[in-house]
């Protein structure tokens, strides 16, 4: 399981011209799921994300978590995070989980993150064509892969 976390001043997801979700200060999280991913990956990532200290304290040092700043979160499924570009010019997505595997894992991730951060998590719509807008704060962008825990 791979996530790209962007610290944002605001973010939104629009589908077919309608805003599905929007937040102010917080995280825009893009989530890529592989077929081998499981609940252990979800649990590890949710704990890591909820405790990640990338918001500035009064000394302008990244020392505060999403919970410390009462930040909001949007999670968007993003199978292209598992693109392989080793051969040719057209990325391969063979490592990305098929929807029958990915959807339950995506839903479990959102629920787990909501519990870890004690808030309702905003989402996109799995498999939909989405317009994602954000103002990256910093910019701060963090990549975490549950297969690289060590």
C-alpha positions in Angstrom: 0.0 0.0 0.0 1.4 3.3 -1.0 0.3 6.8 0.0 1.2 10.3 -1.1 0.4 12.8 1.7 0.2 16.4 0.8 -0.2 19.0 3.6 -2.8 21.4 2.2 -4.4 24.7 3.0 -7.5 23.5 1.2 -8.4 20.6 -1.1 -11.5 19.3 -3.0 -12.7 16.5 -5.2 -15.2 17.3 -7.9 -17.0 14.6 -10.0 -19.1 15.5 -13.0 -19.0 19.2 -12.1 -20.2 18.6 -8.5 -18.0 19.0 -5.5 -18.0 15.6 -3.7 -15.7 16.5 -0.8 -13.7 19.6 0.4 -11.5 20.4 3.3 -9.6 23.3 4.7 -6.2 22.8 6.5 -5.2 19.1 6.6 -4.1 16.2 4.3 -4.9 15.3 0.8 -4.0 11.6 0.7 -3.7 9.6 -2.6 -3.9 5.9 -1.8 -2.6 3.1 -4.1 -3.4 -0.5 -3.3 -1.6 -3.6 -4.5 -3.2 -7.1 -4.7 -0.9 -8.3 -1.8 -2.0 -5.6 0.6 -3.9 -6.5 3.7 -5.2 -5.2 7.0 -1.7 -5.2 8.5 -0.7 -2.6 5.8 -3.8 -0.6 6.6 -3.2 -0.6 10.4 0.5 0.3 10.0 -0.2 3.2 7.6 -3.1 4.6 9.6 -1.0 4.7 12.8 1.9 6.3 10.9 -0.3 8.9 9.2 -2.2 9.8 12.4 1.1 10.4 14.3 3.1 12.0 11.4 4.3 15.4 12.6 4.5 17.7 9.6 2.6 20.7 10.8 4.6 23.7 12.2 4.6 24.6 15.9 5.0 28.1 17.3 8.8 27.9 16.5 8.1 27.1 12.8 9.4 23.5 13.3 7.4 20.6 11.9 6.4 19.1 15.2 2.6 18.8 15.2 0.3 16.0 14.0 -3.0 16.2 12.1 -4.8 15.7 15.4 -2.7 18.5 17.1 -3.9 21.0 14.6 -7.5 19.7 14.2 -6.8 19.1 10.5 -9.1 17.5 8.0 -8.4 14.7 5.6 -9.5 13.7 2.1 -8.5 10.2 0.8 -8.6 9.5 -3.0 -7.9 6.1 -4.5 -5.0 6.3 -7.0 -4.1 3.1 -8.7 -1.5 5.0 -10.8 0.8 5.2 -7.8 1.8 1.6 -8.7 2.7 2.4 -12.2 5.7 0.6 -13.6 7.7 2.6 -16.1 10.7 0.3 -16.6 9.8 -0.8 -20.1 8.5 1.4 -22.9 6.7 4.7 -22.6 3.2 3.4 -21.5 3.1 2.7 -17.8 2.0 -0.7 -16.7 -0.4 -1.0 -13.8 -0.1 -4.8 -13.3 0.8 -4.4 -9.6 -2.3 -2.3 -8.8 -5.1 -4.3 -7.2 -8.3 -5.1 -9.1 -11.5 -3.4 -7.9 -12.8 -6.5 -6.1 -9.7 -6.5 -3.9 -9.0 -2.7 -3.8 -12.5 -1.4 -2.9 -12.8 -3.3 0.5 -9.2 -2.4 1.4 -9.9 1.3 0.4 -13.0 1.3 2.6 -11.2 -0.3 5.5 -8.4 2.2 5.2 -10.8 5.1 5.3 -12.6 3.7 8.4 -9.3 2.9 10.1 -7.9 6.4 9.5 -11.1 7.9 10.7 -10.7 6.0 14.0 -7.0 6.8 14.3 -7.6 10.5 13.8 -11.0 10.6 15.5 -12.8 12.3 12.6 -14.9 11.6 9.5 -12.7 11.2 6.5 -13.7 12.9 3.2 -13.3 10.8 0.1 -13.5 10.7 -3.6 -15.4 8.0 -5.4 -13.5 4.8 -6.1 -13.0 4.3 -9.9 -14.6 7.7 -10.8 -12.9 10.3 -13.0 -12.2 13.0 -10.5 -10.9 16.6 -10.6 -8.7 17.0 -7.6 -7.8 20.5 -6.5 -5.5 21.6 -3.7 -3.3 24.3 -2.4 -0.2 22.5 -1.1 1.0 24.1 2.1 4.8 24.4 2.1 4.9 22.6 -0.2 5.0 19.5 1.9 4.6 16.1 0.2 5.4 12.8 1.8 5.5 9.3 0.2 5.0 6.3 2.5 5.0 2.7 1.3 3.9 0.0 3.7 6.3 -2.5 2.0 9.2 -0.2 3.2 8.6 -0.3 7.0 12.2 -0.7 7.9 
